[in-house]
Amino acid sequence: MESLIKQWDGESVIIRYDRVADAWIFIAIHSTALGPSAGGTRMKPYPHLREALEDALRLSGGMTLKWAAAGNNYGGGKGVIAVPDSLDSQGRSDLLRRYGTFVHQYNGIFFTGPDYGTSSEDMDIIAETGDPYIFGRTKAAGGSGNPGPYTALGVLTSIQVVAEQVFGTSNLEGKKVLVQGVGSVGRGLTTLLRETGAEILISDVDPSLTQYLSDEFGLESIPSDEAYDRPCDIFAPCAVGAILNKETIPRLRCRAVAGAANNQLGTPGDADLLRERDILYAPDFIANCGGAMAIIGMEVQGWSHKEAEEKLVHAIKSNLSQVFQMTKADGCSTDEAGKRIAERRLSGA
Ligand code: PHE
């Protein structure tokens, strides 16, 4: 674990062991260059504690790029709560309240919201003790609710922009889009894609999630280990990170990748592998900024729901078109181009 922190390029990590729940909490503060750190809280069991720390470090770095590229005055942060498998619902709620107290103690150097394994309802519980540092509470509790649909809208926009680059049209009618992971965001994405006339393929490690969508809407479901091999026009990763790597990239049979998962690349060099295979990659931290951008816009800047939608669509279109121009002009990968856009803002801070 020491070497993970040594190799990391962020600012600080806060660690707490919660004795009551036998849970470990990591809050990684990657950057405060543009403002206080902010990022979701991920909660799940981890086979090894090292992986929980690694998630916090990597994901907080992704948040720095996301906020900078989206034009928000926040820095990258991420909370990870590594819980035991045995945690029951009462124990979980109590842990969330203690987590809120913990976040509150840091007086706004870290703001948080929902992420994998936490919901808006969980944010309501965390906010009982963590207010005013908690975003994405339910509407009933005065928040702006689940960011998932906004993230999904941003991913749909990204898919349309890459389609335009690759096929000369953003019209998705008849285009095969493979959605990997149909949790909150992936499922919302399939809803939006159905309205575009795209042919949707779905895949998830949890068969109960794909079963529902297949039964209800007739979507073709693909076994999760075959998702990379299946020919499609656009591959949309909406599950875990690091799925674009030297094992999977040679297997891909798509023209473009645009999805919601955080940290999709195994290593930065994998963006070059995609480019060599002529697969256009929408940098994850640009494609998936919709939820975070909308929640901050509505809760801090007073945007309406409609304004949030318009602004996130505009920001993503504008950032992606800059990215694709930069890659054409100097042959860098799209990931590198996206990072330059973010770093331009960070260095001007
Ligand atoms: N889970 C969000 C993301 O990865 C994080 C977030 C949501 C941050 C809502 C703030 C508010 O983008």
Boltz pocket constraint, residues with backbone or C-beta under 6 A from the ligand:
constraints:
  - pocket:
      binder: B
      contacts: [[A, 38], [A, 39], [A, 40], [A, 41], [A, 112], [A, 113], [A, 114], [A, 115], [A, 116], [A, 135], [A, 136], [A, 147], [A, 262], [A, 288], [A, 289], [A, 291], [A, 292], [A, 295], [A, 296]]
      max_distance: 6.0
